[in-house]
Amino acid sequence: MTVKKVKFEDIRKHKGRTTKKELDELSDTDIKEAVLGDKDSAMPTEDELKEFGTPKKRNISDDEKS
C-alpha cells in the first residue's frame, strides 16, 4: 500500500471510491472481520468504547454529501 501526503486544504479535492450505499450495507460483523484481518488495526476494548461514548449527529454540508 502506498501512502500519499496531501495538504489539509486539498483534502476536499480528493474523492474516495466508496459510496454511501456501500457503507450503509456493511454489517457490524463485516466491519469486525475487516478490523480483525488488518494487522495494523486494533479492536478497541469495551472500556475504550465507553470512553468514546456515543457520537453526536452532525450537519453535513452539501459539499460533503457528494
C-alpha positions, 0 to 999 in steps of 0.5 A: 500500500502506498501512502500519499501526503496531501495538504489539509486544504486539498483534502476536499479535492480528493474523492474516495471510491466508496459510496454511501450505499456501500457503507450503509450495507456493511454489517457490524460483523463485516466491519469486525472481520475487516478490523480483525484481518488488518494487522495494523488495526486494533479492536478497541476494548469495551472500556475504550468504547465507553470512553468514546461514548456515543457520537453526536449527529452532525450537519453535513454540508452539501459539499460533503454529501457528494 
